[in-house]
């Protein structure tokens, strides 16, 4: 039982802290022995198709279009497409006002993946850029993304997701903001070591010729599209100077709903991405994929309550001071999380409690997402989570 405890604790620490430290060390060693691929001189900007999938975004869609039209990239090399399948508000009518934007709308709502698949015959750009309707890009985002395609081994490029966190932010906002800062740190190192292991739908791009439709019931399409390209042997680059800005989830309930959906999609993707998990095909990719994604979406959240229970049993049997200390540390952490929930519900902002609360919520969401997936209770139709008003 003691051995099981230490193995479980080691996996947890590795997943959330150890992998980042190991990644940092490996990258530093790589810098000593290998130079990054040099960029091509006199590189010609490729043509780019920007695809915006929107579902009932009448309050934001015009701002999104204005933001997209204002991007710093040759206008004759940009195609903008908005697909609004299933929207029941005025989103489609507002898009029709813009002659430089191609609107693809149908009343039937079959899911985001089906909507994306329907747009592919209309794509004219060498690079296909995906961005969500409720996010806004920095002006040089396209230029920063496409420069990586000078490297022929790069098949996709992910941008950075940034969350607006106000001073009076609640636990979901502050926790989400901290989470994405840490994720961005890991993604920078992942790419420098070898490749990213996924992409966020807020902003990512692919070589159009490498696109292949994923299953119609895919829950997290952005991750699957990027990883299928990685499974072909291409690198997923990461560019922090191309970023998408969005507000945090409106509240903890909305953030939890979003996290559960992502977790359900995560377990679905793990079951389908066979090559990514096979160390005999692309060992570096497999190492990063298992460390950065698979452990978070499967084993580690389950181990958290398990090692707590094992720790209690060990203390009652052995009364060992080390295990008493470890049990106290776990109890204190979870108590802080409960206090975070208590104060959150009463609109009392204590930032020191945001991280333990968000951490526990995130891991609960993974377990709930796994259960939801195997109960076939998660729809592939994209669900709009309420966001804070900026």
For each residue, the residues with C-beta under 8 A, 3 or more apart:
1: 4 5 310 313 314
2: 5 6 314
3: 6 7
4: 1 7 8 310
5: 1 2 8 9 307 310 311 314 323
6: 2 3 9 10
7: 3 4 10 11
8: 4 5 11 12 303 306 307 310
9: 5 6 12 13 307 326
10: 6 7 13 14
11: 7 8 14 15 295 299 300 303
12: 8 9 15 16 300 303 304 307
13: 9 10 16 17 18
14: 10 11 17 18 19 22 291 295
15: 11 12 18 19 291 295 296 300
16: 12 13 19 20 300
17: 13 14 20 21
18: 13 14 15 21 22
19: 14 15 16 22 23 186 291 292
20: 16 17 23 24 182 185 186 189
21: 17 18 24 25
22: 14 18 19 25 26 291
23: 19 20 26 27 186 189 190 193 291
24: 20 21 27 28 189
25: 21 22 28 29
26: 22 23 29 30 193
27: 23 24 30 31 189 192 193
28: 24 25 31 32
29: 25 26 32 33
30: 26 27 33 34 192 193
31: 27 28 34 192
32: 28 29
33: 29 30
34: 30 31
35: 38
36: 192
37: 151 153
38: 35
39: 43 147 150 151
40: 43 150
41:
42:
43: 39 40 147 150
44:
45: 73 74 77 143 146
46: 77 125 126 127 146 149
47: 77 78 79 124 125 126 127
48: 73 77 78 79 125 126 127 128 129 142 146 205
49: 78 79 80 81 123 124 125 127 128 129 208
50: 68 71 78 79 80 81 125 129 131 142
51: 81 83 116 119 123 128 129 130 131
52: 64 65 68 80 81 82 83 131 132 133
53: 83 112 115 116 130 132 133 382
54: 57 61 64 82 83 84 87 91 95 133
55: 84 85 86 87 91 109 112 133 382 384
56: 87 88 89 91 384
57: 54 60 61 64 87 91 133 134 384
58: 61 89 90 91 94
59:
60: 57 63 64 133 134
61: 54 57 58 64 65 82 91 94 95 133
62: 65 66 94 97
63: 60 66 67 136
64: 52 54 57 60 61 67 68 133 134 135 136
65: 52 61 62 68 69 80 82 95 98 101
66: 62 63 69 70
67: 63 64 70 71 136 137
68: 50 52 64 65 71 80 131 137
69: 65 66 80 98 100 101
70: 66 67 139
71: 50 67 68 78 137 139 140 141 142
72: 139 140 142 143
73: 45 48 77 78 142 143
74: 45 77 78
75: 78
76:
77: 45 46 47 48 73 74 125
78: 47 48 49 50 71 73 74 75 125 142
79: 47 48 49 50 102 123 124 125
80: 49 50 52 65 68 69 100 101 102
81: 49 50 51 52 101 102 103 104 119 122 123
82: 52 54 61 65 95 101 102 103 104 133
83: 51 52 53 54 104 105 115 116 118 119
84: 54 55 87 91 92 95 103 104 105
85: 55 104 105 106 108 109 110 114 115 118
86: 55 106 107 108 109 110 381
87: 54 55 56 57 84 91 92 105
88: 56
89: 56 58
90: 58 93 94
91: 54 55 56 57 58 61 84 87 94 95
92: 84 87 95 96 103 105
93: 90 96 97
94: 58 61 62 90 91 97
95: 54 61 65 82 84 91 92 98 101 103 105
96: 92 93 103
97: 62 93 94
98: 65 69 95 101
99:
100: 69 80
101: 65 69 80 81 82 95 98
102: 79 80 81 82 122
103: 81 82 84 92 95 96
104: 81 82 83 84 85 115 118 119 122
105: 83 84 85 87 92 95
106: 85 86 118
107: 86
108: 85 86
109: 55 85 86 381
110: 85 86 114 115 216 381
111: 114 115 216 217 379 380 381 382
112: 53 55 115 116 221 380 381 382
113: 116 117 213 214 215 216 217 218 221 380
114: 85 110 111 117 118 216
115: 53 83 85 104 110 111 112 118 119
116: 51 53 83 112 113 119 120 130 221
117: 113 114 120 213 216
118: 83 85 104 106 114 115 121
119: 51 81 83 104 115 116 122 123
120: 116 117 123 211 213
121: 118
122: 81 102 104 119
123: 49 51 79 81 119 120 128 208
124: 47 49 79
125: 46 47 48 49 50 77 78 79 128 129 208
126: 46 47 48 207 208 209
127: 46 47 48 49 145 146 149 205 206 207 208
128: 48 49 51 123 125 205 206 207 208 211
129: 48 49 50 51 125 142 145 203 204 205
130: 51 53 116 201 203 204 205 206 222 225
131: 50 51 52 68 135 137 201 202 203 244
132: 52 53 135 201 202 203 244 246
133: 52 53 54 55 57 60 61 64 82
134: 57 60 64 246 387
135: 64 131 132 161 202 203 244 245 246
136: 63 64 67 244 245 246
137: 67 68 71 131 141 142 159 203 242 243 244 245
138: 141 241 242 243 245
139: 70 71 72
140: 71 72 143 144 241 242
141: 71 137 138 144 145 159 203 242 243 244
142: 48 50 71 72 73 78 129 137 145 146 242
143: 45 72 73 140 146 147 242
144: 140 141 147 159 239 241 242
145: 127 129 141 142 148 157 159 203 205 239 242
146: 45 46 48 127 142 143 149 157 205
147: 39 43 143 144 150 239
148: 145 151 154 157 237 239
149: 46 127 146 154 157 207
150: 39 40 43 147
151: 37 39 148 154 235 237
152:
153: 37 234 235
154: 148 149 151 157 234 235 236 237
155: 206 207 210 229 230 232 234 235 236
156: 199 204 205 206 207 210 225 226 229 230 234 235 236 237
157: 145 146 148 149 154 204 205 206 236 237 238 239 242
158: 187 196 198 199 200 203 204 226 236 237 238 239
159: 137 141 144 145 200 202 203 204 205 239 240 242 243 244
160: 184 187 203 238 239 240 241 242 243 244
161: 135 180 183 184 200 202 203 243 244 246
162: 180 243 244 245 246
163: 173 176 177 180 245 246 247 248
164: 177 245 246 247 248 388 390
165: 169 173 174 176 177 248
166: 169 173
167:
168: 349
169: 165 166 173 174 177 248 349
170: 173 174 251 252 344 347 349
171: 174 175 252 340 341 344 353 354 357 358
172: 175 176 248 249 251 252 254 255 344 358
173: 163 165 166 169 170 176 177 248 249 388
174: 165 169 170 171 177 178 351 354 358
175: 171 172 178 179 255 354 355 357 358 359 361 362
176: 163 165 172 173 179 180 248 249 255 358
177: 163 164 165 169 173 174 180 181 248
178: 174 175 181 182 354 355 358
179: 175 176 182 183 358 362
180: 161 162 163 176 177 183 184
181: 177 178 184 185
182: 20 178 179 185 186
183: 161 179 180 186 187
184: 160 161 180 181 187 188 240
185: 20 181 182 188 189
186: 19 20 23 182 183 189 190 292
187: 158 160 183 184 190 191 196 238 240
188: 184 185 191 192 238 240
189: 20 23 24 27 185 186 192 193
190: 23 186 187 193 194 195 196 197 238 288 292
191: 187 188 194 195 196 235 236 237 238
192: 27 30 31 36 188 189
193: 23 26 27 30 189 190 284 288
194: 190 191 235 284 285 288
195: 190 191 230 235 236 237 284 285 288
196: 158 187 190 191 199 226 235 236 237 238
197: 190 227 230 236 276 285 288 289 292 293
198: 158 222 223 226 227 236 293
199: 156 158 196 204 222 223 225 226 236
200: 158 159 161 203 204 222 244
201: 130 131 132 204 220 221 222
202: 131 132 135 159 161 244 246
203: 129 130 131 132 135 137 141 145 158 159 160 161 200 242 243 244
204: 129 130 156 157 158 159 199 200 201 222 226
205: 48 127 128 129 130 145 146 156 157 159
206: 127 128 130 155 156 157 210 211 225 226 229
207: 126 127 128 149 155 156 210 211 229 234
208: 49 123 125 126 127 128 211
209: 126
210: 155 156 206 207 229 232 234
211: 120 128 206 207 208 225
212: 228
213: 113 117 120
214: 113 218 221 224 225 228
215: 113 218 224 272
216: 110 111 113 114 117 380
217: 111 113 380
218: 113 214 215 221 224 265 268 269 380
219: 261 262 264 265 268 269 373 378 380
220: 201 223 224 261 262 265 266 268 269
221: 112 113 116 201 214 218 224 225
222: 130 198 199 200 201 204 225 226
223: 198 199 220 226 227 265 266 269
224: 214 215 218 220 221 227 228 269 272 273
225: 130 156 199 206 211 214 221 222 228 229
226: 156 158 196 198 199 204 206 222 223 229 230 236
227: 197 198 223 224 230 231 236 269 273 276 289
228: 212 214 224 225 231 232 273
229: 155 156 206 207 210 225 226 232 234 236
230: 155 156 195 197 226 227 233 234 235 236 276 282 285
231: 227 228 273 275 276 281 282
232: 155 210 228 229
233: 230 282
234: 153 154 155 156 207 210 229 230
235: 151 153 154 155 156 191 194 195 196 230
236: 154 155 156 157 158 191 195 196 197 198 199 226 227 229 230
237: 148 151 154 156 157 158 191 195 196
238: 157 158 160 187 188 190 191 196
239: 144 145 147 148 157 158 159 160 242
240: 159 160 184 187 188 243
241: 138 140 144 160
242: 137 138 140 141 142 143 144 145 157 159 160 203 239
243: 137 138 141 159 160 161 162 203 240
244: 131 132 135 136 137 141 159 160 161 162 200 202 203
245: 135 136 137 138 162 163 164
246: 132 134 135 136 161 162 163 164 202 387
247: 163 164 387 388 389 390
248: 163 164 165 169 172 173 176 177 255 387 388
249: 172 173 176 252 254 255 258 385 386 387 388
250: 254 385 386 387 388
251: 170 172 254 255 386
252: 170 171 172 249 255 256 341 344 361
253: 256 257
254: 172 249 250 251 257 258 385 386 387
255: 172 175 176 248 249 251 252 258 259 361 385
256: 252 253 259 260 361 364 365
257: 253 254 260 261 383 385
258: 249 254 255 261 262 383 385
259: 255 256 262 263 361 362 365 366 369
260: 256 257 263 264 365 368 369 372
261: 219 220 257 258 264 265 369 378 383
262: 219 220 258 259 265 266 365 369
263: 259 260 266 267 297 365 366 367 368 369 370 372 373
264: 219 260 261 267 268 369 370 372 373 378
265: 218 219 220 223 261 262 268 269 369 373 378
266: 220 223 262 263 269 270 293 296 297 366 369
267: 263 264 270 271 297 298 369 370 373 374
268: 218 219 220 264 265 271 272 373
269: 218 219 220 223 224 227 265 266 272 273
270: 266 267 273 277 293 294 297 298
271: 267 268
272: 215 224 268 269
273: 224 227 228 231 269 270 276 277 289
274: 277 278
275: 231 278 281 282
276: 197 227 230 231 273 282 285 286 289
277: 270 273 274 286 289 290 294
278: 274 275 281 282 286
279: 283 286 287
280: 283
281: 231 275 278 285 286
282: 230 231 233 275 276 278 285 286
283: 279 280 286 287
284: 193 194 195 287 288
285: 194 195 197 230 276 281 282 288 289
286: 276 277 278 279 281 282 283 289 290
287: 279 283 284 290 291
288: 190 193 194 195 197 284 285 291 292
289: 197 227 273 276 277 285 286 292 293 294
290: 277 286 287 293 294 295
291: 14 15 19 22 23 287 288 294 295
292: 19 186 190 197 288 289 295 296
293: 197 198 266 270 289 290 296 297
294: 270 277 289 290 291 297 298 299
295: 11 14 15 290 291 292 298 299 300
296: 15 266 292 293 300 301 366
297: 263 266 267 270 293 294 366
298: 267 270 294 295 301 302 370
299: 11 294 295 302 303
300: 11 12 15 16 295 296 303 304 363
301: 296 298 304 363 364 366 367
302: 298 299 305 306 367
303: 8 11 12 299 300 306 307
304: 12 300 301 307 308 363
305: 302 308 309
306: 8 302 303 309 310
307: 5 8 9 12 303 304 310 311 330
308: 304 305 311 312 327 330 334
309: 305 306 312 313
310: 1 4 5 8 306 307 313 314
311: 5 307 308 314 315 323 326 327 330
312: 308 309 315 316 327
313: 1 309 310 316 317
314: 1 2 5 310 311 317 318 320 323
315: 311 312 318 319 320 323 324 327
316: 312 313 319
317: 313 314
318: 314 315 323
319: 315 316 324
320: 314 315 323 324
321: 324 325
322: 325 326
323: 5 311 314 315 318 320 326 327
324: 315 319 320 321 327 328
325: 321 322 328 329
326: 9 311 322 323 329 330
327: 308 311 312 315 323 324 330 331
328: 324 325 331 332
329: 325 326 332 333
330: 307 308 311 326 327 333 334
331: 327 328 334 335
332: 328 329 335 336
333: 329 330 336 337 356
334: 308 330 331 337 338 356 360
335: 331 332 338 339
336: 332 333 339 340 352 353 356 357
337: 333 334 340 341 353 356 357 359 360
338: 334 335 341 342
339: 335 336 342 343 350 353
340: 171 336 337 343 344 350 353 354 356 357 358
341: 171 252 337 338 344 345 357
342: 338 339 345 346
343: 339 340 346 348 349 350 353
344: 170 171 172 252 340 341 347 348 357
345: 341 342
346: 342 343
347: 170 344
348: 343 344
349: 168 169 170 343
350: 339 340 343 353 354
351: 174 354
352: 336 355
353: 171 336 337 339 340 343 350 356 357
354: 171 174 175 178 340 350 351 357 358
355: 175 178 352 358 359
356: 333 334 336 337 340 353 359 360
357: 171 175 336 337 340 341 344 353 354 360 361
358: 171 172 174 175 176 178 179 340 354 355 361 362
359: 175 337 355 356 362 363
360: 334 337 356 357 363 364
361: 175 252 255 256 259 357 358 364 365
362: 175 179 259 358 359 365 366
363: 300 301 304 359 360 366 367
364: 256 301 360 361 367 368
365: 256 259 260 262 263 361 362 368 369
366: 259 263 266 296 297 301 362 363 369 370
367: 263 301 302 363 364 370 371
368: 260 263 364 365 371 372
369: 259 260 261 262 263 264 265 266 267 365 366 372 373 378
370: 263 264 267 298 366 367 373 374
371: 367 368 374 375
372: 260 263 264 368 369 375 377 378
373: 219 263 264 265 267 268 369 370 376 377 378
374: 267 370 371
375: 371 372
376: 373
377: 372 373
378: 219 261 264 265 369 372 373
379: 111 383
380: 111 112 113 216 217 218 219
381: 86 109 110 111 112
382: 53 55 111 112
383: 257 258 261 379
384: 55 56 57
385: 249 250 254 255 257 258
386: 249 250 251 254
387: 134 246 247 248 249 250 254
388: 164 173 247 248 249 250
389: 247
390: 164 247
